[in-house]
Amino acid sequence: MIDMSSIAGVIGLTLDILVAPSQLLYLLKTRQVSGIFIGTYIFLVGAMLFYLLHAVLIHDLIFTIAMSVSLVTDLIILVLLLKWRKRNGKEKNR
């Protein structure tokens, strides 16, 4: 029998996995970074790193999976923001 804790974990995992990839797909499709604050993703990457460390230390598989996916996706978004923001800044200065 599945307990409520497991159900809540799976629902949370599913929602978490859908959030960052949606932003990533939008960025890849539009390359529009002007309205996105880079500081947010710097803090998100840091938060996900510590959440992942916590999940690993307490041996929580669902939390470990969710934080791994979020960390990788948020890190990719941060790299793209830095790369494209820099490129867009150079184009504006020409």
N, C-alpha and C positions, 0 to 999 in steps of 0.2 A: 504494500500500500504506500502511495506517495503522500508525504506530509506537506503541510502548508508552507513550511520553510523552503522545501525543494521547489514547489510551484512558484513561490515568490522569487526565488533565485533565477529560475529559468525565464520568467517574464522579464525581470530586470536585465538579465543577460541579453535577451532578444532586443529589448528597447535600446540598451547601450550599444549593441553592435550595429544598430540601424542609424544612430545619430551621426557619428563622425564620418562614416562612409558616404552619407548623403551630402555632407559639406564637401568632401573630397571630390565626389562626382561632379558637383556644381562647379568647383574650381577648375577641374580638368576640362569641363565642357566650355566654360565661359572665359577662363583666365582673368576673371574680374576680381581683383584683390583690394581695390581701393576702399571698400567699406568694412574691411575686416581688420580688427585690432590685433597686431602681432603679439602684444603682451598677453592677451588672453590665451593664446596657444603656448606661449612660454610657460605660463602657470599651469595650464592643463597637462602639458608633458611632464612637468615636475610632479604634479598631483598624481597622475597615472603611474609614474615610476614608484612613488612611495606606496600607493594603494597596491600595486603589483607586489612589491616587496612584502607588505603586510599579508597579502593573500597567500603568498608562498610560505611565509613563516607559520601561518596558522593552518596550512594544508587545506585550503578551500579551493577545490577544483573549479567550481563555477565562477567564483570571483577572480581566480587566476586567469581563466580564459577571457573573461570580459575585460579585465585590465590590460591583458596582452594585446587584444585586438584594438582597444582604445589607444593604448600607448603607440603602437605602430602607426595607426591611422592619423593620430594627432601629430606625430613626428613628421610624417610625410606632408601633412598640410602645412606645418611650420616651415619646413624646408622650401616648399613651393611658394609660400608667402614671402619668405626672405628673398628667394631667387627672382620671382616675378615683380616684387615691389622694387627691387634694385634695378631690374631691367626697365620697368615702366618709368622710374625716376630719371634714368639716363635718357630715355626717349623724349621726355618732356623738356629736358635741358638743352636739346639740340636746337 
